[in-house]
Amino acid sequence: MQFTHEHEEIRRTLKRFITEEINPHVDEWEAAEAFPAHEVFKKLGDLGLLGLTKPADYGGMALDYSYSVVMAEALGDCDCGAIPMAVGVQTDMATPALARFGSDALRREFLAPAISGDAVGCIGVSEPGAGSDVAAIKTTARKDGDDYVINGAKMWITNSLQADWMCVLANTSEGAAHKNKSLIMVPMNSPGVTRAKKIRKIGMMASDTGLIHFDDVRVPQRNLVGQEGMGFTYQMMQFQEERLWAAANAIQGLSHCIDETIAYTRERQIFGRSVLDNQVVHFKLAELKTEIESLRGLVYLATERYVAGQDVTEWASMAKLKSSRLLRTVPDSCMQYWGGMGYTWDNRVSRMYRDGRLASIAGGADEVMLGIISKFMHTLPSQR
């Protein structure tokens, strides 16, 4: 992938912002199990970083998706996984369908303030009984006059406890599971919306995750994103970007994990020499570094193809799978070389160990990625 001056400026701007505005507060936010999303997002919005790929008419920069991938990778400099995930939800999970298919009125009401950082958004797909199986969602939106009346629940929703709006996937008819769903914009202050529970997690501590109930929530039918019944399709399209973003975001943090482990094992003495002097240690770290660079190459290749207008469902799925596996194996291997220090709560490697475990579950479990990849493997090239 060829990087422009603009790509590098995004990297530099984000690195400075993370150093000054995020990392000094990470330990505090992790302990509080929340971060001030409106404050942080407003600062990112003022820098123009929340709408890199969004239309200029709504405050975005109208750049191609490679710039979003560069931003995702640069966010790996954060000392935790929670803040990048929250930002990614705003930029590449809750807003892509709205930006592509929403009416002008919807984009002015919901997209523009999300780009400027004046509003926090979230995406409502997962439910207590439906995660990776998107077709199984039960939330309904029935028509009543000029409104939709929404009933159901959404669970594991990042940003939802602070969000101003949610892009909700709901069943709008009794038809086939892949053709009866729609995306609807729901203000979180609507009567009947209840932020029922803050979900405690083993990692991603600074990111708020909620259980949200909808009890006869009325929103105008004009809040429909695009066409009724196309919600499942829009969500699947959105997953290409979400999964590429997640894979790109893993790269820098994994690299830091290796670098910090090298620095520690070089200084740590055991049996009269540094831990790093053991061949099994430096060979293992070399192997892991090679795996990380393989992931980087896969992400960049998929991004190039996506920017060129190709369907990269297969490549994005492979990148998501590879990054998820590395987010488990790299911190686990590195933690071993930290010994007892690696098992302490505030160690960055142990934090990545906890945070990274989510990747194999969220945004499409590893098994779902394997299923997608298998389907492409069993499809003749002429049928793609």
N, C-alpha and C positions, 0 to 999 in steps of 0.2 A: 504494500500500500504506500503510495507516495504522499508524504506529508507536506502541506503548504505552510507558509508563514502564519496563516490564520490558525491552523491546527496547533502549531507550537505556542502561539499566544494563549490559546485556551488552556494548554498544559501549564504554562507559566502563571497565568491568572489564578487557576485553581490551586496550584501548589502554594502560592502565597496566601490565598484565602484559607486553605486548610491549616497552614502553619499558624496563622494569626487568629482565626475565628473559630476553628473547630477543635483541633487537637489539644489546645490548652484546657478545654472544658469536657473532654470525653470522659474522664474518670468521674467527674461530678454527674454528668448525664447518665452514665451507666449505673451509678449508685441510685440515682433518682428514678431509674427505669423510664425515662422520658427526656426529650430534648425540646427546646422552644422552637417548634417548627415554623411558626409565623415569623419569628425574628430571623431565623437562619435563612428561610426561603426568600424573605424580602431582600436580604443582602445579596443573595444569589441572583434574584430578579433584577436588582439594580445593576449588576454586572453583566446582564444580558445572557445568563447561563441557563435559564429555565425554558428557553424557547429556541434553541439553536436550529432545530429542523422545522419549526412551526411557521405558518404564513406571516409575512411581514405586516399584513393588514391588521393583525391582532397583537403586534408587538414582538413577533418572532424574528429570526434572522434568515429564515428560508434557505438554510444550508442543507447539504445532503447528509445522509445518515452517518457517514464516516466521522463527522464532527461529534455526533452523539457518542459514538464508540470511543473516540479519544477522550471525551469527558468522563465516560464510565471508567476507563482505564485510569485516568488521573485521579479519580475519587478513591482509588485504591491506596492513596497516601494517607487516608484517614486511619486513625489508630483504633478503629472498630469497624464492624460491618454494618451496624445499625443505621448510621447517618447516610452512607451511600445508598442503602436500600430504600430509605425514605425518600431521598431525592429522586432515585430511579422510578419510584412509583409515580411521582409527580410528572416527570418528564417523558417517560417511555412506557408507562403501563396504564395510567388513568386518562391520558390525553390524546393518544394517537388516533383513535376512532373518532373522537370529538373533532379533532383538527381536520380529518379527511372528509367526514360525512355529515358533520353537524351543520345545521342551518346557520346563516349569518347571525341571527339573533342569539342562538345558543352559544356560538363562539364568542360573541361579545360579552355575554352574561357570565360564562364559565371559563372559557379558554383564556381570554385576555387577562383577567386577574390572576390566573394560575401562572401565566408567563411572567407577569410583573412581580410575582411573589406576594400579591395582596390577598390571595386565597390559597388554601391548602386543599388538594383534592385526594381522592382515594378511589379505588376500583373495587366494586362489589361483585365478585364471581363466586368464590368459595362459600360453602354453607356447612352447617354441622354434619350433613349427610352427603356432601358432594364437594370433592376437592379437584383432583386431577381429572375426574370424570365430569367434565363441564356439562355434558348433555343431561346429567342426572339432577340438576338444580330444581328446587321445588318452589321458589319464590314466584308469585304470580302478580301480574298487573292487568286488571280487567278494566274495560272502558265503562265510564259512567258519565254521561253528558260529554263535556269537553275535557274531562280529566281521565287519568289513570288512577286506579285505587290499588295500592301495592300492599301485599301481605307476605310475610316470610321472615327469614333471618339470614344474615351474612356473617361468616366467622373467619377468623385469621386475617382480618382486614387491617393492613398496615396504614398508618396515619389516621385511622378512623376516629380516634378519640379526640383529635384536634381538627379534623377536616371540616371545611365549609360546605363541601358537596361530595357526593358519591356518584360515580357512573355505574349504575346498577344493571346487571343482567337478569332479566325476569322473563317468565313464560307469559306471552301475550295472547296465546291461543291454545287450543287442544290438539294441534297438528303434530306432525313428526318432530321428534326431539331436536333435530338439527335445523328445523325450519319454523319453529314456534317461539323463538326467543328474540328479545329486543333489548337494546341498550337505552336506558332512560336516565336523564340527569335529575338527581334528587338533592335539593338543598338539605343539609343536615339539621337545620333548625325547623324543618317542616313538622307540624303536629303529627304525632304517631311514630316518629323516629325516636328510638330509645337506645342510648349507648349503654347496653345492658351490663357489660363486663369487660374489665381490662384483663387480658390473658397474660399470665406470667409464663415466661419461657426460660429455657436453660441458656440461651444466648441471644444475640441481637437485643440486648437489654435496653439500650437507649431509645429504641424504636417502639412506639406504642402500637399495640395490636388489640383489636376489639371484637367483641360479639355485638352485633347490631340487630335490633328487632324493628320490623316494619308492621305496624298495626293500623290498617285502613289509612295509609299515607296517601294523600291526594296531591298529585302534581299535574299540571296541564299536559295535554297530549302533545303540545308543541315541544315538550321536553324530550321527545323521541329523537334519538340520534340516527340519522339516515332513514332507511326504510324499516317498517315493521316486519318482523320475522327474519331479519338479516343479522341479528345480534350474535348468533353463534359464529357465523362467517366472519363478521368484523373482529370478533375476539380471536379467532384462529389466525387471522392476518396480523393482528396485534402481537401475537405470541412470537412471531419471527423476530420482531424488534426487541421484545422483552427478553428473549432467551439470548440473543446476541449481546444485549446490554449486560446481562448477568455474567456471561462468560468473559467479556472484556473487563468487567469490574474486578474479577478474581485475580487477574494477572499481576498487578502491582503489589497487592497484599501478599500473595504467595512469594513473590520475589523478596519482599521485605522479611518474610519469615525465614527464608534461607539466609539472607544477609545477616540478620540478627543472631541466628544460630551459629554462623561462622565466627562472628565477633566474640560470642560467649565461649564457644568451645576452644577458640584460640587462647583465651585467657584462663580457662578453667583447667586446673592441674589435677591429674589423677595418676597414681602409680609412677610419679616422677616425670611425667610429660603431659603436654596439653591433650585434651580430649580430641582435638582436631588432628593430632599427629597419628591417630589410629586410622589405618587405611579403610577399615569398614565404615568409618564416619565420613571421611572426605569423599570416598567413592559413592556413598549413598547420596550425599548432598549434590554431587556432580550429576548423578542420575536424575534426581528430582529437578534440578535446574534445567536439564535437557527436556524434561516433560513439560515444564512451564513454558519454555520457548516453543515447543511443539503446539501448545495451546494458543500462544500468541499468533503463530503462523496460520492456524486454523481459523481463528477469529478474523484476522486480516483478510484471508482469502474469501471467507463468507461475506464480509463487509463489502469487498470489491464487487462481488457478484450481485449483492443486493442493490448497491448503488447503480449498477449497470442495468437494473430492472429485472433481474432474474428471481425466480422463486427459490429461496434458500432454506425452505423448511427442513430439508435433510441436513444441510450444513449447520444451520443454527441449532438443530437438535444434537448433532455431534459435538458442537462446541459447548453447549449446555451440559451434556453428559460428561465430557472430558473435564470441564472446570469443576463440576460437582464432585467428581471422583478425586481430583487433586486437592480440593478444599478439605477432603477427609484425610488423604494419605500424607500430604506435605506437613500440616501441623502435627499430626500424630507422630510421624517419624522425627521431626525436629524436637518435639517435646521430650522424646526419649533421651536426647543428648543433653537436655537441660537438667536431667535428674530431678531431684526434689524441687528445685526452683521452677521447673516447668509445670509442677502440679499446684502452684500457688495461683490464687484468683486474679491478681493484678498483672501477671505476666502477659505480655502481648501475644505470645505464642499460644498460651492456654486460652486466651480470649478468642483467637482465631479458630482454635480447636472447637470451641463451643459455637461460635458464630457460623463457621463454615459448614457445620453438620446440617443446617437448614437447606443448603443448596440442593441436596439429593432428594428433598421432599417438596419444596415450594417451586412454583412456576412450571410445574410438570415434573413428576417424580422421575428418577432414573429409569424406572421400568417403562414409563410412558415414552421417554426418549428412545429407549431401545426398540419399542414397538414401532415408532415412527420410522426409525432408521431401517428396521427390518422390512417394512413395507416398500421402501425405496429400493432396497437390495433385491427384492423379489419382483420388481417392475421392470419390464423390458425398456431400454432407452427410448424406443419409438413411442412408448405409451406415456412418457413423462410429460 
